[in-house]
Amino acid sequence: MEAFLQRIASRLGRDVRTSVERPKWKHAPQHTVFQGYSQNELLDELKKQCTRIHTTLVETTTDRLVDAIDDVIAAHGGGPIVVANDERYEQFGLSSLFTREDVHVWDHTLGRANIEAAERANIGITFSDITLAESGTVVLLNNRDQGRTISFLPTTYVALIPKSTIVPRMTQAAHIIREKHVPSCINFITGPSNSADIEMNLVVGVHGPVKATYIVITDR
């Protein structure tokens, strides 16, 4: 790599630059979007955005979360369901999900069998690690216990969103990701899949989930 960079630098007639000073921009509007908003105000913006991205948003509390998930599952026609092997399910009192006969819990030791389960699933459920109010985007820091196909292959995607994960926009998400030790696979999901690149006609559900529901847990 060093030899390659040296060759490029020599062609440009300068030395190899080993460090770069971050520029200090006079204007940084990306930092002022929803600046100073409370979590409740960010949630209100998220609600507005969900109406634009064809996504249903449900509010609940930790005590009512099981019932809320059951209602969403029933509204979307039931299982099969695929979920991540995530300790947050237990932390939020959702261990009963793992005992359902129609639920497949991601198991990295099973290899491709997990992907096949996701292909058969009607619903995929994951927690959102970071949630962007401006665009209605959930950020998934995927790992071996949470394959990316959980949110991609099932007909319906359900995101569990602790209210504390809501930030204004991508700017804050990038800062969090830069500061944390994160996996190599990060997914940004903005509602159900859609495309408007053919004659600007919006088509929803073209290459991924046909429907999406966000369940916001307001007391966490």
C-alpha positions as CSV (number, residue, x, y, z in Angstrom):
1,M,0.0,0.0,0.0
2,E,2.8,2.4,0.9
3,A,4.5,1.8,-2.5
4,F,1.2,2.4,-4.3
5,L,0.6,5.7,-2.4
6,Q,4.2,6.8,-3.0
7,R,3.7,6.2,-6.8
8,I,0.5,8.3,-6.8
9,A,2.2,11.1,-4.8
10,S,5.2,11.1,-7.1
11,R,2.9,11.4,-10.2
12,L,1.3,14.4,-8.4
13,G,4.7,15.9,-7.7
14,R,4.4,16.0,-3.9
15,D,5.2,13.9,-0.8
16,V,2.9,11.3,0.6
17,R,0.5,12.9,3.1
18,T,0.3,10.8,6.2
19,S,-2.2,13.0,8.1
20,V,-5.0,15.3,7.1
21,E,-6.3,18.2,9.1
22,R,-10.1,18.3,9.3
23,P,-11.3,21.5,7.8
24,K,-13.2,24.0,9.9
25,W,-16.2,25.0,7.9
26,K,-17.8,28.4,8.4
27,H,-21.3,27.0,8.0
28,A,-22.4,23.6,9.4
29,P,-26.2,23.4,8.9
30,Q,-26.2,19.7,9.4
31,H,-25.7,20.3,13.1
32,T,-28.7,22.7,13.4
33,V,-31.5,20.4,12.2
34,F,-33.8,19.8,15.2
35,Q,-31.1,21.3,17.4
36,G,-32.2,21.5,21.0
37,Y,-35.2,19.3,20.5
38,S,-36.4,17.1,23.4
39,Q,-36.9,13.3,22.9
40,N,-40.7,14.0,22.8
41,E,-40.2,16.6,20.0
42,L,-37.9,14.3,18.1
43,L,-40.6,11.6,18.4
44,D,-43.1,14.0,16.9
45,E,-40.9,14.6,13.9
46,L,-40.4,10.8,13.5
47,K,-44.2,10.4,13.4
48,K,-44.5,13.0,10.7
49,Q,-41.8,11.4,8.6
50,C,-43.4,7.9,9.0
51,T,-46.5,9.2,7.2
52,R,-44.3,10.1,4.2
53,I,-42.5,6.8,4.0
54,H,-45.5,4.5,4.2
55,T,-44.6,3.2,7.7
56,T,-47.0,2.6,10.6
57,L,-45.9,3.9,14.0
58,V,-47.2,2.5,17.2
59,E,-46.4,3.9,20.6
60,T,-46.3,1.8,23.7
61,T,-44.6,1.4,27.1
62,T,-42.4,-1.5,28.4
63,D,-45.4,-2.9,30.4
64,R,-47.6,-3.0,27.3
65,L,-44.9,-4.0,24.8
66,V,-45.8,-7.7,24.6
67,D,-49.4,-6.8,23.8
68,A,-48.4,-4.2,21.3
69,I,-46.2,-6.7,19.4
70,D,-48.9,-9.3,19.5
71,D,-51.3,-6.8,18.0
72,V,-48.9,-5.9,15.2
73,I,-48.2,-9.5,14.5
74,A,-51.9,-10.3,14.2
75,A,-52.5,-7.2,12.1
76,H,-49.9,-8.4,9.6
77,G,-51.3,-12.0,9.4
78,G,-49.2,-13.8,12.0
79,G,-46.0,-15.9,11.5
80,P,-43.7,-17.3,10.6
81,I,-41.5,-14.8,12.4
82,V,-37.7,-14.4,12.5
83,V,-35.9,-12.5,15.3
84,A,-32.4,-11.7,16.3
85,N,-30.6,-13.5,19.1
86,D,-30.5,-10.2,21.1
87,E,-30.3,-9.9,24.8
88,R,-32.6,-6.8,24.6
89,Y,-35.6,-9.1,24.1
90,E,-35.1,-10.4,27.6
91,Q,-34.3,-7.0,29.0
92,F,-37.6,-5.7,27.6
93,G,-39.6,-8.6,28.9
94,L,-40.0,-10.3,25.5
95,S,-38.7,-13.7,26.3
96,S,-42.1,-15.2,25.4
97,L,-41.3,-14.4,21.8
98,F,-38.7,-17.2,21.8
99,T,-41.2,-19.8,22.9
100,R,-43.6,-19.3,20.1
101,E,-43.7,-22.2,17.7
102,D,-43.7,-19.9,14.7
103,V,-40.6,-18.0,15.7
104,H,-37.1,-18.7,14.4
105,V,-34.3,-17.2,16.6
106,W,-31.2,-16.4,14.6
107,D,-28.4,-18.9,15.3
108,H,-25.1,-18.2,13.6
109,T,-24.1,-21.9,14.0
110,L,-26.9,-22.9,11.6
111,G,-25.4,-21.0,8.7
112,R,-27.7,-20.7,5.7
113,A,-30.6,-22.2,7.5
114,N,-31.1,-18.8,9.1
115,I,-31.4,-17.1,5.7
116,E,-33.9,-19.8,4.6
117,A,-36.0,-19.1,7.7
118,A,-35.9,-15.4,6.9
119,E,-37.1,-16.2,3.3
120,R,-40.1,-18.1,4.7
121,A,-40.9,-15.6,7.4
122,N,-43.9,-13.2,7.2
123,I,-42.4,-10.9,9.8
124,G,-38.9,-10.0,10.8
125,I,-38.3,-8.2,14.1
126,T,-35.2,-6.3,15.3
127,F,-34.3,-3.5,17.7
128,S,-33.2,-0.2,16.3
129,D,-29.8,0.9,17.6
130,I,-30.1,4.5,16.4
131,T,-33.2,6.1,14.9
132,L,-33.2,9.2,12.7
133,A,-36.1,11.6,13.2
134,E,-35.5,13.6,10.0
135,S,-35.7,10.6,7.6
136,G,-37.6,8.0,9.6
137,T,-34.6,5.7,9.4
138,V,-33.7,2.9,11.8
139,V,-30.0,1.9,12.1
140,L,-29.1,-1.7,12.7
141,L,-25.6,-2.6,13.9
142,N,-25.7,-6.1,12.7
143,N,-23.5,-9.0,13.9
144,R,-23.4,-12.7,13.8
145,D,-26.4,-13.0,16.1
146,Q,-28.5,-10.6,14.0
147,G,-28.2,-11.2,10.3
148,R,-29.1,-8.5,7.9
149,T,-31.7,-10.7,6.1
150,I,-34.0,-10.4,9.2
151,S,-35.0,-6.9,8.1
152,F,-34.8,-7.6,4.3
153,L,-36.3,-11.0,3.4
154,P,-39.6,-11.2,5.4
155,T,-42.8,-9.7,3.9
156,T,-43.1,-7.3,6.9
157,Y,-40.4,-5.6,8.9
158,V,-41.0,-4.5,12.5
159,A,-38.5,-2.3,14.3
160,L,-38.6,-2.0,18.1
161,I,-37.5,1.6,18.9
162,P,-36.6,2.7,22.4
163,K,-37.4,6.4,22.5
164,S,-33.9,7.1,23.8
165,T,-32.4,5.9,20.5
166,I,-34.0,8.8,18.5
167,V,-31.6,11.4,17.3
168,P,-32.1,14.3,14.8
169,R,-30.5,13.0,11.7
170,M,-27.6,11.1,10.0
171,T,-25.1,13.6,11.5
172,Q,-25.6,12.4,15.0
173,A,-25.7,8.7,13.9
174,A,-22.3,9.1,12.1
175,H,-20.9,10.6,15.3
176,I,-22.2,7.7,17.4
177,I,-20.9,5.1,15.0
178,R,-17.5,6.8,14.8
179,E,-17.2,6.8,18.6
180,K,-18.4,3.2,19.2
181,H,-16.9,-0.2,18.3
182,V,-19.3,-1.2,15.6
183,P,-19.6,-4.2,13.2
184,S,-18.7,-4.1,9.6
185,C,-22.3,-4.5,8.5
186,I,-24.5,-1.5,9.3
187,N,-28.0,-1.2,7.8
188,F,-30.0,2.0,7.3
189,I,-33.6,1.2,6.8
190,T,-36.2,3.8,5.9
191,G,-39.6,2.1,6.0
192,P,-40.6,-0.6,3.4
193,S,-38.5,-0.9,0.3
194,N,-39.5,1.4,-2.5
195,S,-38.4,2.8,-5.8
196,A,-39.3,5.9,-7.8
197,D,-36.5,5.7,-10.4
198,I,-38.8,4.6,-13.3
199,E,-40.7,7.6,-14.6
200,M,-40.8,8.9,-11.0
201,N,-43.7,6.6,-10.2
202,L,-43.4,5.4,-6.6
203,V,-43.5,1.6,-6.1
204,V,-43.4,0.3,-2.6
205,G,-42.2,-3.2,-1.7
206,V,-40.0,-3.8,-4.8
207,H,-37.0,-5.5,-3.4
208,G,-37.6,-6.1,0.3
209,P,-40.3,-5.8,3.0
210,V,-43.6,-4.8,1.6
211,K,-44.7,-3.3,4.9
212,A,-43.0,-1.8,7.9
213,T,-44.1,-0.9,11.4
214,Y,-42.1,1.0,14.0
215,I,-43.0,0.2,17.7
216,V,-41.7,3.1,19.8
217,I,-41.2,2.2,23.5
218,T,-41.8,5.6,25.1
219,D,-40.4,4.9,28.6
220,R,-37.0,3.5,27.5
